[in-house]
């Protein structure tokens, strides 16, 4: 009985401690009046963007053959469009990092499955729920150590010398569920193993391979992964149906109200129902595609050509994800693609450029990538002395890749004519934005500036997504 009391006290203390920590982090009194620890809707709309904290996993935010997908991702895109904002995604490794980022005004909204708890509600506003779900205990079918009554199955012969490991991410609602389960089961065989980083895919893998024996996840996420892990049992519920929401800063009323208004309307639409089917139905082609990729050990990659992209990008000292973003934009990873003006292949080189490298229509995908990386490196070498900031240099590389080095040089000359520093990306962007305005450029320039900028924005956005989701390791 004393052991039960200790568990109860520990659970209560942890709840209180979480509230105290959040209380300590919150700015108060004079500081609170002087500093606004959030960006309200007016500020966001003035800046034109919203920063979104999101988890990278097979449901919320991931890459599928170059395409960016995810239940939370697609909802954010629709919400941001409704508010007239450009979403900028930030991936953190843990719930704690996400909540701290929101408190510290590093992000404006957390787009994930969040369950309101008393201590967090003191500092965060939970939006109108985007869904409802139970929390389930996940275990291997062949073992099933915990039964439907949340008791250890003492009939298992394998429990003689076995310690049952329950894996759980800290500072999540699942952690509180785990503490309650420890209290309810009250058995020395059950051990809690906490993880600072939260990667639901890793937990599924660890359970499937026997590194842990149990973990807790919401039913929605389990449903979407059931096809990928048929050996797992998820029949035991540890909670009732709970609301799942996004979170914004407690005092950010204008953003709270705008997101709530949108969410209340959106969850009644056909689009919302389609997203539920797409990401959570076992029968959806989207989930079957992920299952196939996982079976072929391709999930977690950008494309089937990652091996070659990594190889030749590393050789040319390029970020392979940057090269992959260019390839997706050019050909959607179709090595037989043919474009306007005779461009062809994965990297859509124009004939005159391809001829320089010996690339032909029937050249292998590997050689196309090798030649493309060499071409990108040569552009980098040409401009690296002019643009010392890496991001600026890469954007100039994209402009040159899209409209040619000759046109980049013409734009730089136009900047000089306007009395602007040609080594500033902001000035180059300004010239490109106005290149079609004949009153701005007096000569008969054929530079398609806005088209080139659209290309840069598309590739750059995808590159950022790839960096968020995929490791830079070669």
C-alpha positions as CSV (number, residue, x, y, z in Angstrom):
1,X,0.0,0.0,0.0
2,X,2.9,2.4,0.8
3,X,4.2,1.8,-2.7
4,X,0.9,2.8,-4.1
5,X,0.9,6.0,-2.1
6,X,4.4,6.8,-3.3
7,X,3.3,6.4,-6.9
8,X,0.3,8.7,-6.3
9,X,2.5,11.3,-4.6
10,X,5.0,11.1,-7.4
11,X,2.3,11.6,-10.0
12,X,0.9,14.5,-8.2
13,X,4.3,16.1,-7.7
14,X,5.1,15.8,-11.4
15,X,1.9,17.5,-12.3
16,X,2.6,20.3,-9.9
17,X,6.2,20.5,-11.1
18,X,5.1,20.9,-14.7
19,X,2.8,23.7,-13.7
20,X,5.5,25.4,-11.7
21,X,8.0,25.2,-14.5
22,X,5.6,26.7,-16.9
23,X,4.7,29.4,-14.3
24,X,8.3,30.3,-14.0
25,X,8.8,30.6,-17.7
26,X,5.9,32.9,-18.2
27,X,6.8,36.6,-18.2
28,X,4.9,38.6,-15.5
29,X,4.4,42.0,-14.1
30,X,6.4,44.8,-15.6
31,X,8.2,42.6,-18.1
32,X,4.9,41.4,-19.4
33,X,3.7,44.9,-20.1
34,X,6.9,45.8,-21.9
35,X,7.4,42.7,-24.0
36,X,4.8,40.9,-26.1
37,X,5.8,37.2,-26.0
38,X,3.8,36.4,-29.0
39,X,3.0,37.7,-32.5
40,X,-0.7,38.6,-32.8
41,X,-2.7,38.2,-36.0
42,X,-2.1,41.7,-37.1
43,X,1.7,41.3,-36.8
44,X,1.6,38.0,-38.6
45,X,-0.4,39.4,-41.5
46,X,1.9,42.4,-41.7
47,X,4.9,40.1,-42.0
48,X,3.0,37.8,-44.3
49,X,3.9,34.5,-42.6
50,X,3.2,32.2,-39.6
51,X,5.7,30.0,-37.9
52,X,4.4,26.5,-37.2
53,X,5.8,23.9,-34.8
54,X,5.1,20.4,-36.2
55,X,6.2,16.8,-35.6
56,X,7.8,14.8,-38.3
57,X,6.3,11.3,-38.7
58,X,4.3,9.2,-41.1
59,X,1.1,11.0,-40.3
60,X,1.7,14.6,-39.6
61,X,4.5,15.7,-41.9
62,X,6.7,13.6,-44.2
63,X,8.1,13.2,-47.7
64,X,6.6,10.8,-50.3
65,X,8.6,10.5,-53.5
66,X,9.5,14.2,-53.2
67,X,6.0,15.4,-52.4
68,X,5.4,16.9,-48.9
69,X,2.4,15.3,-47.2
70,X,0.8,15.0,-43.8
71,X,-2.5,15.4,-42.0
72,X,-1.3,18.3,-39.9
73,X,0.7,19.8,-42.8
74,X,-2.3,19.9,-45.2
75,X,-4.5,21.5,-42.5
76,X,-1.9,24.1,-41.8
77,X,-1.6,24.9,-45.5
78,X,-5.4,25.4,-45.7
79,X,-5.5,27.5,-42.5
80,X,-2.6,29.7,-43.6
81,X,-4.2,30.3,-47.0
82,X,-7.4,31.3,-45.3
83,X,-5.6,33.8,-43.1
84,X,-3.5,35.1,-46.0
85,X,-0.2,33.8,-44.5
86,X,2.8,31.8,-45.7
87,X,3.5,28.9,-43.3
88,X,7.1,28.4,-42.2
89,X,7.6,25.0,-40.6
90,X,9.9,24.2,-37.7
91,X,10.5,20.7,-36.5
92,X,11.6,20.1,-32.8
93,X,12.6,16.8,-31.3
94,X,10.3,16.8,-28.2
95,X,7.1,18.1,-26.8
96,X,9.1,20.1,-24.3
97,X,11.0,21.8,-27.1
98,X,7.8,22.6,-28.9
99,X,6.1,24.1,-25.9
100,X,9.1,26.1,-25.0
101,X,9.4,27.5,-28.5
102,X,5.8,28.6,-28.3
103,X,6.4,30.3,-25.0
104,X,9.6,31.9,-26.3
105,X,7.9,33.3,-29.4
106,X,9.9,31.1,-31.7
107,X,6.7,29.7,-33.3
108,X,3.2,31.0,-33.4
109,X,1.2,27.8,-33.4
110,X,1.8,24.1,-32.6
111,X,0.1,21.9,-35.2
112,X,-0.1,18.5,-33.7
113,X,-2.3,16.2,-31.6
114,X,-2.4,18.0,-28.3
115,X,-4.7,17.1,-25.4
116,X,-5.5,20.0,-23.0
117,X,-4.2,19.5,-19.5
118,X,-4.7,21.7,-16.5
119,X,-1.2,22.9,-16.1
120,X,-0.6,23.6,-19.8
121,X,-3.9,25.5,-20.1
122,X,-2.5,28.1,-17.8
123,X,-0.1,29.1,-20.5
124,X,-1.5,27.9,-23.8
125,X,-4.7,28.3,-25.6
126,X,-5.9,25.0,-27.1
127,X,-7.8,25.6,-30.3
128,X,-11.2,24.1,-31.3
129,X,-10.4,20.3,-31.7
130,X,-9.5,19.1,-35.1
131,X,-10.4,15.6,-34.0
132,X,-11.2,13.3,-31.1
133,X,-9.4,10.1,-30.1
134,X,-8.7,7.7,-27.3
135,X,-5.2,6.9,-26.1
136,X,-4.3,3.3,-26.7
137,X,-1.8,0.9,-25.2
138,X,0.3,-0.6,-28.0
139,X,2.0,-4.0,-27.5
140,X,3.1,-7.0,-29.6
141,X,0.2,-9.4,-30.4
142,X,2.3,-12.4,-29.4
143,X,3.0,-11.0,-26.0
144,X,0.1,-8.7,-24.9
145,X,1.4,-8.3,-21.4
146,X,-1.4,-5.9,-20.3
147,X,-5.0,-7.0,-20.6
148,X,-8.2,-5.0,-21.1
149,X,-8.6,-4.4,-17.4
150,X,-5.1,-2.8,-17.3
151,X,-3.6,-5.7,-15.4
152,X,-0.4,-7.6,-16.1
153,X,-1.2,-11.0,-17.7
154,X,0.3,-13.2,-15.0
155,X,-0.4,-16.3,-17.0
156,X,2.4,-15.5,-19.4
157,X,5.3,-18.0,-18.9
158,X,7.6,-15.4,-20.4
159,X,7.1,-13.1,-17.4
160,X,9.1,-15.2,-15.0
161,X,12.3,-13.1,-15.3
162,X,10.9,-10.4,-17.6
163,X,10.8,-6.7,-17.0
164,X,8.1,-5.0,-19.1
165,X,9.4,-1.8,-20.6
166,X,6.9,1.0,-21.3
167,X,8.4,3.7,-23.6
168,X,7.0,7.2,-23.4
169,X,8.0,10.7,-24.5
170,X,8.4,13.1,-21.6
171,X,6.2,16.2,-21.3
172,X,3.4,14.7,-23.3
173,X,-0.1,13.7,-22.4
174,X,1.1,10.1,-22.9
175,X,3.5,10.5,-20.0
176,X,0.7,11.2,-17.6
177,X,-1.1,8.2,-19.0
178,X,2.0,6.1,-18.3
179,X,2.2,7.3,-14.7
180,X,-1.5,6.5,-14.2
181,X,-0.8,3.0,-15.7
182,X,2.1,2.5,-13.3
183,X,-0.1,3.4,-10.4
184,X,-3.0,1.2,-11.6
185,X,-0.9,-1.9,-12.5
186,X,1.2,-1.7,-9.3
187,X,3.7,-4.4,-10.3
188,X,7.4,-4.3,-10.1
189,X,7.7,-5.9,-13.5
190,X,6.5,-2.8,-15.2
191,X,9.2,-0.2,-15.9
192,X,8.9,3.3,-17.4
193,X,11.5,4.3,-20.0
194,X,11.2,7.9,-21.0
195,X,12.5,9.5,-24.1
196,X,13.4,13.2,-24.6
197,X,12.9,13.2,-28.3
198,X,9.6,12.1,-29.7
199,X,9.6,10.2,-33.0
200,X,6.5,8.1,-33.1
201,X,8.0,6.1,-36.0
202,X,11.0,5.1,-33.7
203,X,8.6,4.0,-31.0
204,X,6.7,1.8,-33.4
205,X,10.0,0.3,-34.6
206,X,11.4,-0.2,-31.1
207,X,8.2,-2.0,-30.1
208,X,8.2,-4.1,-33.3
209,X,11.8,-5.2,-32.8
210,X,11.5,-5.8,-29.0
211,X,13.5,-2.9,-27.7
212,X,10.5,-1.8,-25.7
213,X,7.3,-3.8,-24.8
214,X,4.6,-1.1,-24.6
215,X,3.9,2.5,-25.5
216,X,0.9,4.7,-25.6
217,X,-0.4,6.6,-28.6
218,X,-3.6,8.2,-29.7
219,X,-6.0,6.0,-31.7
220,X,-5.8,8.2,-34.8
221,X,-2.1,7.8,-35.1
222,X,-2.4,4.1,-34.4
223,X,-5.0,3.7,-37.0
224,X,-2.8,5.3,-39.6
225,X,0.1,3.0,-38.7
226,X,-1.8,-0.3,-38.3
227,X,-1.1,-1.2,-41.9
228,X,2.6,-0.7,-41.4
229,X,2.8,-2.8,-38.2
230,X,0.4,-5.8,-38.5
231,X,2.2,-7.6,-35.6
232,X,1.1,-5.0,-33.0
233,X,-2.0,-5.1,-30.7
234,X,-3.8,-1.9,-29.9
235,X,-7.0,-3.2,-28.4
236,X,-6.4,-1.8,-24.9
237,X,-7.6,1.8,-24.3
238,X,-6.1,3.8,-21.4
239,X,-8.4,6.8,-21.7
240,X,-11.8,7.9,-22.8
241,X,-12.2,9.8,-26.1
242,X,-10.2,13.0,-25.8
243,X,-10.1,16.2,-27.9
244,X,-7.0,16.8,-30.0
245,X,-6.2,20.4,-30.7
246,X,-3.5,22.8,-31.8
247,X,-2.0,25.3,-29.4
248,X,-1.2,29.0,-29.4
249,X,0.1,31.4,-26.7
250,X,-2.5,31.9,-24.0
251,X,-2.7,35.7,-24.5
252,X,-2.6,35.7,-28.3
253,X,-6.4,36.2,-28.5
254,X,-6.5,37.5,-32.0
255,X,-4.7,34.4,-33.4
256,X,-6.7,32.1,-31.1
257,X,-10.0,33.5,-32.4
258,X,-8.9,33.4,-36.0
259,X,-7.8,29.7,-35.8
260,X,-10.8,28.7,-33.8
261,X,-13.2,30.3,-36.3
262,X,-11.4,28.6,-39.2
263,X,-11.2,25.2,-37.5
264,X,-14.9,25.2,-36.5
265,X,-15.8,25.7,-40.1
266,X,-13.2,23.4,-41.6
267,X,-14.1,20.3,-39.7
268,X,-17.5,20.4,-41.2
269,X,-16.2,20.3,-44.8
270,X,-15.9,17.5,-47.3
271,X,-12.2,18.4,-47.6
272,X,-11.7,17.6,-43.9
273,X,-13.4,14.2,-44.3
274,X,-11.2,13.5,-47.3
275,X,-8.1,14.2,-45.3
276,X,-9.3,11.8,-42.6
277,X,-9.7,9.1,-45.2
278,X,-6.4,9.8,-46.9
279,X,-4.3,9.6,-43.7
280,X,-6.2,7.3,-41.4
281,X,-8.0,4.7,-43.5
282,X,-6.2,1.4,-44.0
283,X,-7.8,1.3,-47.5
284,X,-6.5,4.6,-48.7
285,X,-4.0,4.5,-51.5
286,X,-1.8,6.9,-49.6
287,X,-1.4,4.6,-46.6
288,X,-0.9,1.6,-48.9
289,X,1.9,3.5,-50.7
290,X,3.7,4.1,-47.4
291,X,3.4,0.5,-46.5
292,X,4.9,-0.5,-49.8
293,X,7.7,2.0,-49.4
294,X,8.4,0.7,-45.9
295,X,8.5,-2.8,-47.1
296,X,11.0,-1.8,-49.8
297,X,13.0,0.2,-47.2
298,X,12.4,3.4,-49.1
299,X,10.3,5.2,-46.5
300,X,12.2,8.1,-45.0
301,X,13.9,8.9,-48.3
302,X,13.1,11.6,-50.8
303,X,13.2,9.5,-53.9
304,X,14.5,6.3,-55.4
305,X,17.6,8.2,-56.6
306,X,18.8,9.3,-53.1
307,X,21.8,7.1,-53.3
308,X,23.1,8.8,-56.5
309,X,22.1,12.3,-55.3
310,X,24.0,11.8,-52.1
311,X,27.0,10.4,-53.8
312,X,27.5,13.2,-56.4
313,X,26.2,16.0,-54.2
314,X,28.9,15.1,-51.6
315,X,31.5,14.9,-54.3
316,X,30.6,18.5,-55.3
317,X,30.2,19.7,-51.7
318,X,26.5,20.4,-52.1
319,X,23.6,19.7,-49.8
320,X,22.0,16.6,-51.4
321,X,18.6,17.8,-50.3
322,X,19.1,21.1,-52.2
323,X,19.9,19.0,-55.3
324,X,16.8,16.8,-54.7
325,X,14.6,19.9,-54.4
326,X,15.9,21.1,-57.9
327,X,15.3,17.6,-59.4
328,X,11.8,17.4,-58.0
329,X,11.0,20.9,-59.4
330,X,12.5,20.0,-62.8
331,X,11.2,16.5,-63.4
332,X,9.3,15.1,-60.4
333,X,12.1,12.4,-60.4
334,X,11.2,11.2,-63.9
335,X,14.5,10.4,-65.6
336,X,12.8,10.3,-69.0
337,X,11.0,13.6,-68.7
338,X,11.1,16.0,-71.7
339,X,10.5,19.7,-71.3
340,X,10.1,22.8,-73.5
341,X,13.1,23.9,-75.6
342,X,14.4,20.3,-75.7
343,X,15.3,20.0,-72.0
344,X,15.3,16.5,-70.8
345,X,16.1,14.1,-67.9
346,X,15.9,14.4,-64.2
347,X,17.6,17.8,-64.1
348,X,16.0,19.1,-67.3
349,X,19.3,20.3,-68.8
350,X,18.9,22.3,-72.0
351,X,20.6,20.6,-75.0
352,X,23.6,23.1,-75.2
353,X,24.3,22.6,-71.5
354,X,23.8,18.8,-71.6
355,X,26.1,18.6,-74.6
356,X,28.9,20.3,-72.6
357,X,28.7,17.4,-70.1
358,X,28.1,14.6,-72.6
359,X,24.5,14.1,-71.3
360,X,22.1,12.6,-73.8
361,X,18.4,11.6,-73.9
362,X,19.2,8.0,-73.1
363,X,21.9,8.8,-70.5
364,X,21.4,6.8,-67.3
365,X,19.8,8.5,-64.3
366,X,23.1,8.3,-62.4
367,X,25.0,10.2,-65.1
368,X,22.2,12.8,-65.3
369,X,22.6,13.4,-61.6
370,X,26.4,13.4,-61.7
371,X,26.4,16.0,-64.6
372,X,23.7,18.1,-62.9
373,X,25.7,18.3,-59.7
374,X,28.8,19.3,-61.6
375,X,26.8,22.0,-63.3
376,X,25.4,23.3,-60.0
377,X,28.9,23.3,-58.5
378,X,30.2,25.4,-61.4
379,X,27.5,28.0,-60.8
380,X,28.4,28.0,-57.1
381,X,32.1,28.5,-57.9
382,X,31.2,31.4,-60.2
383,X,29.2,33.4,-57.6
384,X,30.5,32.3,-54.2
385,X,32.8,35.3,-53.9
386,X,29.9,37.7,-54.5
387,X,27.4,36.1,-52.1
388,X,28.9,35.2,-48.8
389,X,25.7,34.2,-47.1
390,X,24.9,30.6,-48.0
391,X,21.2,31.1,-48.4
392,X,21.8,34.1,-50.8
393,X,24.3,32.1,-52.8
394,X,22.0,29.1,-53.2
395,X,19.1,31.4,-54.4
396,X,21.4,33.0,-57.0
397,X,22.4,29.4,-58.0
398,X,18.7,28.7,-58.5
399,X,18.2,31.8,-60.6
400,X,21.2,30.8,-62.8
401,X,19.9,27.2,-63.1
402,X,16.5,28.5,-64.2
403,X,17.3,31.3,-66.6
404,X,21.0,31.0,-67.2
405,X,24.2,32.6,-66.0
406,X,24.0,35.2,-68.8
407,X,20.7,36.5,-67.5
408,X,22.0,36.5,-64.0
409,X,24.9,38.7,-65.1
410,X,22.4,40.9,-67.0
411,X,20.4,41.3,-63.8
412,X,23.5,42.2,-61.8
413,X,24.4,44.8,-64.4
414,X,20.9,46.3,-64.1
415,X,21.3,46.5,-60.4
416,X,24.5,48.5,-60.9
417,X,22.7,50.8,-63.3
418,X,20.1,51.5,-60.6
419,X,22.8,52.3,-58.1
420,X,22.2,49.1,-56.2
421,X,24.7,46.6,-54.8
422,X,24.6,43.6,-57.2
423,X,26.0,41.3,-54.4
424,X,22.8,41.7,-52.3
425,X,20.2,39.1,-52.9
426,X,17.5,41.6,-51.8
427,X,18.5,43.9,-54.7
428,X,18.6,41.0,-57.2
429,X,15.1,40.0,-56.1
430,X,14.0,43.6,-56.5
431,X,15.3,43.8,-60.0
432,X,13.7,40.5,-61.0
433,X,10.4,41.5,-59.5
434,X,10.4,44.6,-61.8
435,X,12.2,43.1,-64.8
436,X,9.0,43.0,-66.9
437,X,8.2,46.7,-66.2
438,X,9.4,48.6,-69.2
439,X,9.3,51.9,-67.4
440,X,11.7,50.4,-64.8
441,X,14.0,48.8,-67.4
442,X,14.4,51.0,-70.4
443,X,16.1,48.4,-72.7
444,X,14.1,45.6,-74.3
445,X,15.0,43.0,-71.7
446,X,13.5,39.6,-72.0
447,X,14.4,38.5,-68.5
448,X,11.4,36.7,-67.1
449,X,12.0,37.9,-63.5
450,X,8.7,36.9,-61.9
451,X,8.9,33.4,-63.4
452,X,12.4,33.0,-62.1
453,X,11.4,34.1,-58.7
454,X,8.5,31.7,-58.6
455,X,10.9,29.0,-59.4
456,X,13.2,30.0,-56.6
457,X,10.4,30.2,-54.1
458,X,9.1,26.8,-55.1
459,X,12.5,25.0,-54.9
460,X,13.5,26.9,-51.7
461,X,10.3,26.0,-49.9
462,X,10.7,22.4,-50.8
463,X,14.4,22.5,-49.8
464,X,13.4,23.8,-46.4
465,X,10.8,20.9,-46.0
466,X,13.5,18.4,-47.0
467,X,15.9,19.8,-44.4
468,X,13.1,19.6,-41.8
469,X,12.2,16.0,-42.5
470,X,15.3,14.2,-44.0
471,X,18.7,13.9,-42.4
472,X,21.7,15.5,-44.1
473,X,23.8,12.4,-43.5
474,X,25.2,10.9,-46.7
